[in-house]
Each structure stands twice: as structure tokens, then as C-alpha cells.
């Protein structure tokens, strides 16, 4: 049986030195990363944030992903189970810090001390990867998320203004599923096409976290057809601002936005091949309806570079 789990490696810089947060589980008397099993139909990223808060009391914002861990456990019936744990770097954004859920201590340690204290060799893979991200200036990132609206009523089934065309039941379900995914990346700025199908795609997220939706006509199909430069300017402003943000728009608008982000791919750093391939795949498909493409960005303005990407598909 396959057991999916997710966790984080929270990090901070104290007096110029990198520190990471380990957790101690008294049941096993071991030191490891905050992690836990996925709930039914739960997204991996959502589980990583939830488990971190449940175990440490800390609210985190996900950064670039880290190597996953795979190992075998014996089930209750004695049969082998394959456990797969996905990890992310994480910044602490809030929380009470009270220890809960099988954890009796959280320790912020420098890299050398953390490396020595971790009880499992597999956990050192995430630590070393995080250190490499810092050394190559890819650790301190902010997320820019492109969202293609979820499934809407077909054009040939709608006789009114196209901007009022609503989501289908499938689209509404995807909209609800997207809300915790966007929250996991700490999005605080939401910019969207004013078309109904875009607004309703990101509305559950906005309502859940209290982020206002800012509509931009240049991100609509009609606005883009009238003046393609406006969508590009909206993206440029977000890159200048450097705040965790999302842009929700339409299939015909996405190629221009993706072209601009493609020019900002950091192809000179290690692991750039994987980033380029993942981005190219999403770009070729113009994102599928209801997809969120998370671009982890370093820097702002002309210096902004995309150093990691993740596809969250319906």
C-alpha cells in the first residue's frame, strides 16, 4: 500500500546564520521534520501546511519544493507499505507555537547541529537541498501564481453576455479545492479578470483568507483582444511589487503572460533543467482549466527570476 504524506522544513536567518526547525516525537524518541499523512482527497501542499501547524502551532508559507523521501514501513498486518513524503521549504508567517499532536519539542538549529541531530539519513537530503538553495540564491522567494479559470458553461450553451458565463458544477468544485492550495503559498494579493468564470474561480480563496479581489479589464478575453499590452503591464507591476500574488485569467491571455515569465526563468542555476521542462509543459498546454501554476520568484522588477515552478492540476 502507498502512504502519501507531506511536510515542511521551516527556515530563518538569525544573526546572519541559517537555521531550520526540527521536531521531536516522544513516541519514537526521534528528531525529524514536521510532517503527516494526507487526508482523503487532500492536496500535498495543503497537507504540508496543515501538518506543520498541527504539530508545531506555526503557520507557514510554502517556498520551493525539496526532494521527497520514500521508504518502506511494516503495516499492522505485517505487509510492507511504501511511504512517500513530499517536502517544501517554509517561512513562518504566524501561529501560537504551542506544541500539539505528538510533538514535545521544536528546536531551531543551525545547519551543522541539525544535520547531526536528525535521526534518519533520508531527512538530511532535504536539509542539504535547502542549503544548496541558499548558496545559489534560490531560497528567499515569493510566489506568483497563474490560475486559469475553472470549467464554465460552454459558449454554445450560453446566449447572454459572455463575461457573465458561469462555472459548471465541476468548475465550482474545483474552485473550492483551489482555495486551500492558494492559501498554502501565502497569497495576499489577488488580481483577476472581471469575467464571472474567473471571479468565481478564486472567490472561495479570497473569502476564506480575507483577500480582496482586484479586477482588471485587461485580463479579460475582451480586454486582451482590444489591447494585449495591458495584461503584460499588470504582470509587470506584480513583478515589481514582489508580494505573494495570484493572477486569474483566460486561455487566450495566458501565452503572453507565460512568455514573459519564460524570459525570467533562472536557467543558469543548478536544477534549471527540471524547472524549464515543467514550465514548458504548462506553457504548451496554456494551463488546463482550473490549474494553478506556482512560480517561485527571487527578486523584483527587472531582476525578478523564476527559480522553481509547481503545477497544481484539477
Beta strands, then each sheet from edge to edge (+ up, - down):
strand 1: 2-14
strand 2: 17-25
strand 3: 30-32
strand 4: 34-37
strand 5: 58-74
strand 6: 80-95
strand 7: 105-110
strand 8: 142-148
strand 9: 189-192
strand 10: 213-215
strand 11: 245-249
strand 12: 292-298
strand 13: 305-312
sheet 1: 3+ 2- 1+ 4-
sheet 2: 3+ 2- 1+ 6+ 5-
sheet 3: 3+ 2- 7+
sheet 4: 10+ 9+ 11+ 8+ 12- 13+
end
